[in-house]
Amino acid sequence: MDREILVDAVEQGRAALQQFESLRYARLTEAVAGHPRGSIVLPDGIVIPGYPSIARIHSLSAGLSEQFRGHFWAEEKIDGFNVRILRHEDRVYAFSRGGFVCPFSTDRLPDFMDLSAFEAEPELVLCAEIAGPDNPYLEGAPAFVAEDVALYVFDMMRKGVPGFLPQREKMERIARHGLPATRIFGRFRPADVEALRRLILQLDEEGAEGLVFKGENEAIRAKYVTGSSNVTDIRVCSGQLLDLPPEYFTNRLLRLALFVTEHGRQNDPELERALGAAFLSGLDAAVELSRGRGRVDHRYRCRFRERVNALHFMEHMKATGGQRVRFPPGMPRAVDGYWELEFERVFDRMTGTLATALSGAVQFD
């Protein structure tokens, strides 16, 4: 990116200068010169594009024929957080979707993959999902990651080059470098609705999140989630009922209703019980937390290879999370060769509302 354009963007608040240890770079907080929000501008002016949002379809039969004309690939959609991984000078970094260096992901990369892939191809950028119960950003985790976290590559780019590597090139590099990757279920056409319906129902039974469809000869992409993933989202976040926007829950209820009707699961008593339990279990837990600790929160645990990265993470969370993020004394602590970090995120509205309700105060509806 031209330096003058970047300087103007910083002055206008459309870009922000960042520093992580010796790395000084800029991240775009808005689209600039055709580069999307979340893009990273390295010291040499090379731009790492922000990862684009993927549109959602609500119906397999209608959505696939409407969005795709030719062949496309179906890959698993994993419930985690998105990072872009690249090598700059002599170090490999993981950047968040917003363009921050993620101290947690950067620290743990050697646990997930062989970093020699970047020695062989220094211009490579990996787009990956990090998921598991011991992640510091999300309350939920996929069922197939029982502990800690795991990394799954799902796209590749090249430094300074817009767009993704073609699917077959990506698959070849995943195999060549032995990279962990999302499941790729094959190549389909819009007419293959029945095969994809069977696949999505299988993923629904597994408790998986869903599918991402990627056009082979076109830039079109779309995602489609399972019914169970909507129930899981509600269960995980119902304790935050007042702190999340109402659309978080209404959108998932609508997606669930569309999934149920498309796949003939109306009046399923097991599903109806699961949905009711998803709402009530989180709310029950919130009431118990309010009674026991005087606040409603979620506790996170993650671990780091290097203590300094845990400290970087703490500073980042304090800067972005404010008073809602609390670290107990003595963090991080040495456990089994790692530096373990625990913290909690407080849900202010649930905390205040339940404190008032449990105090005996009256409320007018």
C-alpha positions in Angstrom: 0.0 0.0 0.0 1.2 3.5 -0.8 2.6 5.2 2.3 0.7 8.4 1.6 -2.6 6.5 1.4 -1.9 4.8 4.7 -0.9 8.0 6.5 -4.1 9.6 5.4 -6.1 6.6 6.5 -4.5 6.7 10.0 -5.2 10.4 10.3 -8.8 9.9 9.3 -9.3 7.0 11.8 -9.7 4.4 9.1 -6.5 2.6 10.1 -4.6 2.2 13.3 -0.9 1.7 14.0 -0.1 -1.3 16.1 3.0 -2.8 17.7 3.6 -6.3 19.0 7.1 -6.5 20.4 9.4 -5.6 17.5 6.7 -5.7 14.8 5.2 -2.4 13.8 2.3 -2.6 11.4 -1.1 -1.1 10.6 -4.5 -2.6 10.6 -7.5 -1.3 8.6 -10.5 -0.4 10.8 -12.4 0.5 7.6 -12.0 -0.3 3.9 -9.1 1.6 2.4 -8.1 1.8 -1.3 -10.1 -1.4 -2.1 -8.6 -3.3 0.9 -11.3 -4.6 3.3 -11.6 -3.9 7.0 -9.3 -6.1 9.0 -6.5 -6.0 6.4 -2.9 -5.8 7.7 -0.3 -3.5 6.2 3.2 -4.9 7.0 6.2 -2.6 7.4 7.3 -3.1 3.8 3.8 -2.0 2.6 2.6 -5.5 1.7 -1.1 -5.9 2.5 -2.6 -9.1 3.9 -6.3 -8.9 3.0 -8.9 -9.1 5.7 -10.9 -12.3 5.7 -14.2 -11.7 4.0 -17.6 -12.4 5.6 -19.3 -15.4 4.1 -23.0 -15.2 3.2 -25.5 -17.6 4.6 -28.1 -19.7 2.8 -31.1 -20.9 4.7 -32.3 -23.6 2.3 -30.2 -26.2 0.5 -32.6 -26.7 -2.3 -33.2 -23.1 -3.1 -29.9 -21.6 -2.0 -27.5 -23.8 -3.9 -29.3 -23.4 -7.3 -29.6 -19.7 -6.7 -25.9 -19.1 -5.8 -23.9 -21.6 -7.8 -23.9 -22.3 -11.5 -21.0 -24.8 -11.7 -19.2 -27.1 -9.4 -18.3 -26.2 -5.8 -16.6 -27.8 -2.9 -18.2 -28.6 0.5 -16.1 -28.3 3.6 -16.8 -28.5 7.3 -17.6 -25.3 9.1 -16.0 -25.3 12.6 -17.1 -23.3 15.6 -13.9 -21.4 16.6 -12.1 -18.2 15.9 -10.5 -17.1 12.7 -6.8 -16.3 12.3 -4.4 -15.5 9.4 -1.0 -17.0 9.9 2.1 -15.7 8.1 5.8 -15.3 8.5 7.4 -11.9 8.6 11.2 -11.7 8.8 12.2 -14.5 11.2 8.9 -15.0 13.1 5.5 -16.5 12.4 2.5 -14.5 13.6 -1.2 -15.2 13.9 -3.5 -12.2 13.3 -7.1 -12.0 14.4 -10.0 -11.1 12.1 -9.8 -7.5 13.3 -6.1 -7.3 12.4 -4.5 -7.6 15.9 -1.6 -10.0 16.5 -3.2 -12.7 18.7 -0.7 -13.4 21.5 -2.5 -16.7 22.4 -2.6 -18.1 18.8 0.9 -16.9 18.0 2.3 -18.5 21.1 0.6 -21.9 20.5 1.4 -22.3 16.7 4.3 -24.7 17.2 1.9 -27.0 19.1 -0.5 -27.1 16.1 1.6 -27.4 13.0 5.1 -27.7 11.5 6.2 -24.1 10.9 8.7 -25.2 8.3 5.9 -24.8 5.7 6.8 -21.0 5.8 10.4 -21.7 5.2 9.5 -23.7 2.1 6.9 -21.0 1.0 7.6 -17.7 2.8 4.8 -15.9 0.8 2.2 -18.3 2.1 -0.7 -17.1 4.3 -2.8 -19.7 6.1 -6.4 -19.0 7.1 -7.3 -21.2 10.0 -9.9 -21.8 12.7 -8.8 -22.4 16.3 -11.4 -24.3 18.4 -11.7 -26.1 21.6 -12.9 -25.7 25.2 -9.7 -23.9 26.4 -9.9 -21.0 24.0 -9.9 -17.5 25.4 -12.5 -15.9 23.1 -15.6 -18.2 22.8 -17.8 -20.0 25.3 -18.5 -23.0 23.2 -16.4 -25.6 21.4 -16.9 -28.4 18.9 -17.6 -31.8 20.3 -14.6 -33.4 18.6 -12.1 -31.2 20.5 -12.4 -32.6 24.0 -9.6 -30.5 25.7 -7.3 -27.6 25.1 -7.6 -26.3 21.5 -6.8 -27.5 17.9 -6.1 -25.7 14.7 -7.7 -26.4 11.3 -6.5 -24.7 8.0 -9.4 -23.9 5.6 -8.0 -21.4 3.1 -4.6 -20.1 1.8 -3.5 -16.8 0.4 -0.3 -15.2 -0.8 1.2 -12.0 0.7 0.0 -9.0 -1.2 -2.2 -11.0 -3.6 -6.0 -10.7 -3.3 -8.1 -13.8 -3.3 -7.5 -17.4 -2.2 -5.4 -20.2 -3.7 -7.6 -22.5 -5.9 -9.0 -25.4 -4.0 -6.8 -28.1 -5.6 -3.6 -26.0 -4.9 -4.7 -25.6 -1.3 -5.3 -29.3 -0.9 -2.0 -30.2 -2.4 -0.2 -27.9 0.0 -2.1 -29.2 3.0 -0.9 -32.7 2.0 2.7 -31.6 1.1 3.3 -29.8 4.4 1.2 -32.1 6.6 -1.1 -29.3 7.8 -4.1 -29.9 10.0 -7.2 -29.0 8.0 -11.0 -28.9 8.0 -12.7 -31.9 6.6 -13.3 -31.6 2.8 -16.3 -33.7 1.7 -15.9 -33.4 -2.0 -16.9 -31.6 -5.2 -20.6 -31.1 -5.9 -23.1 -29.5 -8.3 -26.2 -27.5 -7.4 -28.3 -30.5 -8.5 -26.7 -32.7 -5.8 -29.1 -31.6 -3.1 -30.0 -35.1 -1.8 -26.3 -36.1 -1.3 -25.7 -32.8 0.6 -28.9 -33.3 2.5 -27.7 -36.6 3.8 -24.3 -35.1 4.6 -25.8 -32.2 6.6 -28.1 -34.6 8.5 -25.0 -36.7 9.4 -23.2 -33.6 10.6 -26.3 -32.6 12.6 -26.2 -36.0 14.3 -22.5 -35.5 15.1 -23.3 -32.0 16.6 -21.1 -30.3 14.0 -21.7 -26.7 13.0 -22.3 -27.1 9.3 -20.8 -26.7 5.8 -19.1 -24.0 3.7 -19.6 -24.2 0.0 -16.8 -22.8 -2.2 -17.2 -22.2 -5.9 -14.5 -23.9 -8.0 -14.4 -21.4 -10.9 -16.1 -18.5 -9.2 -15.5 -16.4 -6.0 -18.9 -17.2 -4.6 -19.0 -18.8 -1.2 -21.9 -19.7 1.1 -22.4 -21.3 4.5 -25.2 -23.5 5.8 -25.5 -24.6 9.4 -27.0 -27.6 11.1 -30.1 -27.4 13.3 -28.1 -28.7 16.3 -25.6 -25.9 16.0 -28.3 -23.3 16.6 -29.5 -25.2 19.8 -25.9 -25.4 21.0 -25.3 -21.6 20.5 -28.5 -20.9 22.5 -27.4 -23.3 25.3 -23.9 -21.8 25.5 -25.1 -18.2 25.5 -28.5 -18.2 27.2 -26.8 -17.1 30.4 -26.0 -13.8 28.5 -29.6 -13.3 27.5 -29.7 -9.6 28.4 -26.1 -8.8 27.3 -26.4 -10.1 23.8 -28.5 -8.3 21.1 -32.0 -10.0 20.8 -31.1 -10.8 17.2 -28.5 -13.3 18.4 -31.3 -15.5 19.7 -34.1 -14.7 17.2 -31.8 -15.4 14.2 -30.9 -18.8 15.6 -34.5 -19.6 16.2 -35.4 -18.7 12.7 -32.5 -20.8 11.3 -33.6 -23.7 13.4 -37.2 -23.4 12.2 -36.1 -23.3 8.5 -33.8 -26.3 9.1 -36.6 -28.3 10.8 -39.1 -27.7 8.1 -36.7 -28.4 5.2 -35.6 -31.7 6.7 -38.9 -32.9 8.0 -38.3 -32.7 11.8 -41.4 -30.8 12.8 -43.0 -31.8 16.1 -39.9 -33.7 17.2 -40.2 -34.0 20.9 -36.5 -34.6 21.5 -35.6 -31.4 19.6 -38.3 -29.4 21.4 -37.0 -30.6 24.8 -33.4 -29.8 23.8 -34.4 -26.3 22.7 -36.2 -25.6 26.0 -33.3 -27.0 28.0 -30.9 -24.9 26.0 -32.6 -21.7 27.2 -33.3 -22.8 30.8 -30.0 -24.4 31.6 -28.1 -21.2 30.9 -30.6 -19.1 32.8 -30.6 -21.5 35.7 -26.8 -21.3 35.9 -27.0 -17.5 35.7 -29.3 -17.4 38.7 -27.0 -19.7 40.7 -24.0 -17.6 39.9 -25.8 -14.5 41.0 -26.8 -16.1 44.3 -23.3 -17.6 44.9 -20.9 -14.9 43.6 -23.0 -11.9 43.2 -22.3 -11.6 39.5 -23.0 -13.5 36.3 -19.8 -14.4 34.3 -18.1 -17.0 32.2 -14.7 -18.3 33.3 -12.1 -19.0 30.7 -8.9 -21.0 30.8 -6.1 -21.2 28.3 -2.4 -22.0 28.4 0.7 -20.5 26.8 4.2 -21.9 26.0 5.9 -18.6 27.0 5.0 -16.4 30.0 5.6 -13.2 28.1 2.8 -14.1 25.6 0.4 -14.7 28.5 1.3 -11.2 29.7 0.8 -9.7 26.2 -2.6 -11.4 26.1 -3.6 -10.0 29.5 -2.7 -6.5 28.4 -4.7 -6.9 25.2 -7.8 -8.1 27.0 -7.6 -5.3 29.6 -7.3 -2.8 26.7 -10.2 -4.2 24.7 -12.4 -5.7 27.4 -12.3 -3.0 30.1 -13.8 -3.7 33.5 -15.8 -6.6 32.1 -12.6 -8.8 32.1 -11.1 -9.8 35.5 -7.9 -11.7 36.1 -7.4 -13.3 39.6 -4.1 -12.7 41.4 -1.2 -14.9 40.6 -1.9 -15.2 36.9 -0.3 -16.7 34.8 0.8 -19.8 36.8 3.2 -22.6 35.8 1.3 -25.9 35.2 2.7 -29.0 33.5 5.3 -27.1 31.4 2.9 -24.4 30.3 1.8 -21.0 31.7 -1.9 -21.4 32.5 -4.2 -18.4 32.6 -7.7 -18.1 34.0 -9.9 -15.1 33.8 -13.6 -14.2 33.8 -15.8 -12.0 31.7 -18.7 -10.4 33.5 -22.1 -10.0 32.0 -23.2 -6.6 33.3 -26.9 -6.6 32.5 -27.6 -10.1 33.7 -25.6 -9.3 36.8 -27.6 -6.1 37.6 -31.0 -7.5 36.7 -30.6 -10.7 38.7 -29.1 -8.8 41.7 -32.2 -6.6 41.7 -34.6 -9.6 41.3 -33.0 -11.6 44.1 -32.8 -8.7 46.5 -36.6 -8.7 46.9 -37.1 -5.4 45.1 -40.3 -4.9 43.2 -40.3 -4.5 39.4 -43.0 -3.1 37.1 -43.2 -4.9 33.7 
